[in-house]
Amino acid sequence: MAATLQPAAELPTAFDAPDRAAQLSALLTGAGVAALDHTGWIRVTGGDRVRWLNGMVTNAIQDLAPGEGCYNFVLNAQGRIQGDLTAFAQSDELLLETDLHRLPGLIAILDHFIIMDDVELSDISAERKGLDLAGPRAAAILQGLGLLTAQPQPLHLQTATCRAAVVDLIHAYSPLVDRYELWSDARTIDRIGEELTAAVAVPMSPEALEDLRILEGTPRYGTDIRNSETARDLPQETGQTRALNFSKGCYLGQEIVERIRSRGAVHRTFSGFQLDGSLPTAGTILTGPEPGADGRPVGELTSVAAIELPEALSPSGEMRLALGYIRREALADARARSLPLRYPGGVATPIALPWAFGQPSGRPPG
């Protein structure tokens, strides 16, 4: 009797995934696979699609050749971030990848600015199912399955064939380990998911992938990049210069982005932190090195994790890391004086990310 194929969304449980630390170890030394069931897609068609989208986002859409992609912010007129997306050019359409739960709001923002343009937006998320394959062995596994013949450039989308079905293969952004996304119809992705686990790609839980994200130092929209009445972030504050193109011409919010660039800096910046003490919650305020009431607020932690690593990767075992924002002058002072910042229950030392294994504990970013 043929084995029953498991849905890709059930990979972490259907294949008896190891614990969180072992999953992260696989991501850092081998390969891990997970369902991309929180990712959505927008198809942009129409003769004005390139010109129109180029005027809506922060990166250079008009420079993309078919198959090429770029990461973008969507801003309001005040330059505040309203959303993010990765755009991929195709011969007769643009494909926009974003968070599935934020997709309706993003479509509403974009649709508001279609006036007399020949542009149509379509939510095609239900037509596509995806897998995330990450780790140093990811490319070799894909090559062994015949899905990867040549190493694509980062943020390139190329097509492969699997049992007569077309598979979109994306070399995804990841500053720490190699990462690929595979997209096709549900049946094809289910089959590929089974083959990947048979090729020793360990099923991943959301928690292990979150540990990897924090080790990378990659901010997430809705968690580290926020749009609310109290926190509306500017592009340069996030440290994600990969989303910005300063020579593309006008786009919504461009005046503010250019003013920040020409005047030199924003008041705060995104950073990684190594924590010593109790594990705080997201939203915890950082204060200066002065103890007690004299410590002034200088930052905020937005993502926090206690990350357990094998001794071969980190002799210290568990690391307590965080992502967040810090005022630039406080960061400069912490570096110059080698003094940690404070939070209730511990101290936080700014560090460079992505994490460099073997980096001395408490060493500030260079």
Sequence and secondary structure as in RCSB ss.txt:
>XXXX:A:sequence
MAATLQPAAELPTAFDAPDRAAQLSALLTGAGVAALDHTGWIRVTGGDRVRWLNGMVTNAIQDLAPGEGCYNFVL
NAQGRIQGDLTAFAQSDELLLETDLHRLPGLIAILDHFIIMDDVELSDISAERKGLDLAGPRAAAILQGLGLLTA
QPQPLHLQTATCRAAVVDLIHAYSPLVDRYELWSDARTIDRIGEELTAAVAVPMSPEALEDLRILEGTPRYGTDI
RNSETARDLPQETGQTRALNFSKGCYLGQEIVERIRSRGAVHRTFSGFQLDGSLPTAGTILTGPEPGADGRPVGE
LTSVAAIELPEALSPSGEMRLALGYIRREALADARARSLPLRYPGGVATPIALPWAFGQPSGRPPG
>XXXX:A:secstr
       GGGHHHHTT   HHHHHHHHHHS EEEE TTEEEEEEESTTHHHHHHTTBSS GGG  TTBEEEEEEE
 TTS EEEEEEEEE SS EEEEEEGGGHHHHHHHHHHT SS   EEEE GGG EEEEEESTTHHHHHHHTTS SS
   TTBEEEEEETTEEEEEEE   SSS EEEEEE HHHHHHHHHHHHHTT EE  HHHHHHHHHHHT   BTTTB
 BSSS B  GGGGT GGG  SSS   TTHHHHHHHHHH   SEEEEEEEEEES   TT EEE SS GGG  EEEE
EEEEEEEE  TTT TT EEEEEEEEEEHHHHHHHHHHT  EEETTEEEEEE SS  TT  TT    
